[in-house]
Each structure stands twice: as structure tokens, then as C-alpha cells.
Amino acid sequence: MYIPKQNLMTDRQEAINFMQRYSFATIVTVNGGVPSATHLPFVVSQHDDQIILTSHFAKANPQADELLTDNPLVIFAEPHAYISPKHYESEKSVPTWNYIAIHAYGKARLIDSPESKAQLLAQTIKFYEADYLNQWDNLPQDFKLNMMKGIVGFEIVVEDLQAKKKLSQNKSEKERESIINELSNKPDSVEKEIAAYMSRLK
């Protein structure tokens, strides 16, 4: 990913927190020069000094067969906002877009056994809706086994993390304040979130 120096996110924990907050991500693989992409919920965890991304495909998804052919890319990108040139002091200005994006590359490992798949699903449920875990645990075992037969579980150990936050760092304090004020009053929550991230830069 192209990242100008001023937009580089250098805080590893900040990047992990972002991935955990915006964990519905896009996984990209390439087979024979043709890219494939699927949108999946990920569980982002840390083990020692490693970042682990865990998720599962529907077994019918042909992209599941491409996981081990090369290092997959997982893209985390959620809040973004159009930035009008009206905020800038110079008339020689153009519109742009503020956003945060993280690209994670790594090696994938399949999660095959029924026991490990059950652990994967329990981990996912705890991450997204812990209150549902009791209901899941009490479902008939044959139902759960049939559900697990229909998925391909996997985990990716992240080997390269590229994190970018483009938040008007190249603008003056006055210009940034103008942008923050406008975005904070927008009805769209993602614009408000960009304003909040911009405020934290100060």
C-alpha cells in the first residue's frame, strides 16, 4: 500500500485496536494472476508477539482452495469521509478523502478438525456476541456438526502489517479544526468517527 511518511501509522497497538474495532474485512487471494476477494468477520488476537487473524469461509466458496497457494492479503478499512476544499485557506485546492486502512499479509493455516472448528466458532461468538454462546452450546450436537462441515476454518499469522491514516496531517491546525467541526456535526456515523480520529492527532 502506498503510504506517505506523514500518513504512516507507527503504533502497532493502535493498528491492532483498529482491526479489532473494524473487524469485518476483505480477504484477497490470487490464483493464476486473477484476484479473488471475500468479505468476512475476523477475530483479531495477539499471541506473544504475533498477530493472528481467524475466520472461516463457506465450504462452497472456491476462494477457500486458494488460501495456501500464496500469502493472502486482509484489508481492514471502515470509516472514511469526503473532505471539501472549502476548509482550505488557499483557493488552489481540490477535494480529497480522509480514511484509515490497514493491510495485513501472512501465511494461512487451515483449521480442520471438529474440535478446532468448535473452538474457532466459540471464539468468534465470544468476540461478536458473547450472550449467544449459551444458546449455541445447547444446540443439538448433530446440528452443530453439520454446520461445521459447511465451513473452512483458517488462521493467518501476520508477517507484514501496513497501516495508513490519512487525516489531513498536511493541513494547518485551522484547516483541520474546520474539517473536524463539520464532520462532527454530520448525521453519518463514519464521518463522526473520522472527526474523532482526527481530534486524537492533536
N, C-alpha and C positions, 0 to 999 in steps of 0.2 A: 504494500500500500504506500502511495506517495504521502510522505509526512514532512512538511517544512519544519525546521527546527523549533520554531515558536509554537507549533501545534502538537509537539510530541508529549505524550503522557508518560512521564518517567516514574511515577509512583505505582509500583506493582500492585500494592494492596488496593489502590484506587481503581485500577483496572479490574481486579477480581470482584470488587464490590459492584462495579458497573455490570459485569457479566451476570452476577447473581441477581441483580435487580431486573435486568432486561434479558431474561434467560431464554426467551423464545427466539431462537437463532436460525440461521440458514447454513446448512452444511453443503459444501461444494466438493465434488469429486470429478476427475477427468478420466475418460476411458477412450482410447483411440483418438485423442485430440478433441473429443466432444465433451463439454462440461455438463454435469447434471447437478441439480440443486433440489433440496427438500427442506421444508420449514418444520423444525422440531423443538419441543421443550427440552432443555438441558438442565441437568443438575451440575452445578459448578462447585467443586470441592478442592481442598488442599490436603495433601498427604506429604508430610515432611516439607520438602521444598518444591514439590511437584504440584502443578495444576491439573486436575482430572476433570474431563467433560464426559458426562454419562447420559445416554439417551437410548432410544430404540426406534427402529424402522418397522413399518408394516412388512411382514414377510413377502407380500406380493410386490413390494416396491423394488424394481430392478437395481436401484442405486445401492441397495444393501450388498449386492455382489461386488461392488466396486470399492468397498471400504479398504480392503487390504492391498489394492493394486498400487496405491501411491499415498503420500501423506494428504489427508483431507484438509480442507480449509473450513473453519466455522466462523461465521460473521455475526457479531453482536452489534446491532445498530437500532436505536429506537427513537429517542427524542431528537427533533430537528425543527428548524424554523427558518422561514424566508426572512431575509434582512433587507429592508428598503434603504435605498441611498439617501432618503430624506433625513436620516440620522447623521449624515456626514457633513462636516464643515465645508468641504470642497465640492463645488458643483461638478467637477470632473470625477464623478463616482458612479459606480454601477451596482446593481443588486447582487446579493450573494446569498449563501445558505450557511447557517450555523448548525453543527451537529457533532456527535461523538460516535466513533466507530472503533471496534476492536476486531482484529483478525487473529485467529488462533490456528496454528498449524501443528500437527503432531501425528504420531503413529497410532493407529486404531487396533484394538483387540476385541474380538468377539466375545460375548457373554452367552455361553451355550447351554450349560446345564440347567435343569429345572430349579435347582437350589439357588444358583447365582442369578437366574432371571427373577426369582421370587424376591431376592434381596434388592435387585435393581428396582423392581416395581414398588417395594416398600419404601426404598429411599426416595423415589420420585414422589410418592404420595405424601410422605413426611414433608418434603420440600414445598409442595404446592397446596396441599390440603390435609393437614395432619388429622383433622377431625374425621376424615373419611376412612382412615386406616382401620378403625374398629369394624366398620361395615365390610371393608374388603376382607379382613381376617375371618369374618363369619360367613362369607360366601361359600357355597359348596366347592369342595376341592376339585371335582371334575370340571366345574365351570372355569375355575382359575387356571387349571392346566390347559384347557382348550384355548383360553385367551393367550396364554404364554406361548403356545405352539404357533400363534399367528404373528409373533414379533421376532425381530432380530435385535438383540441387545448388544450394546457395544460401549466401550470407553476409549477416550483419546487422551493420551499423555501429551500435554502441550510442550512442544520443543521450541517454538518461536511465537512470541506474542508481540503484535504490532498494534499500538494503541494511539489513537489520534483524537484530540479535542480541538475543534475549530470553533472558537468562541470569541471572535473579534479581538484576539490578542494584539493585532497590529493596529488597532484604532486607539484614539485618545481616550482618556478617562471620561471626558464629557460625552463623547460619542457612545461609549459603552453604556454609560448611565442612561442615555436616551433610549438605547435599544432595550436595556433591562426594564425600564419603566413601561415601555409599550408592551413588551412580551408578557410582563407580569399581569397586565390587565386584559389579556386576550382570553376568550372563552375556552380555547383549546388547551387541554392539559399539557400536551407535549411542548407547546410554546412556553407555558409557565415553567416547565421543567428546565428548558434551555436557559431561561432567565435565572433560575436558581443556580444552575451550574456556573453561569457567568458571574453571578454575585460571589461565588466562592473563590473566584480567581483573585479578587481584590485583596 
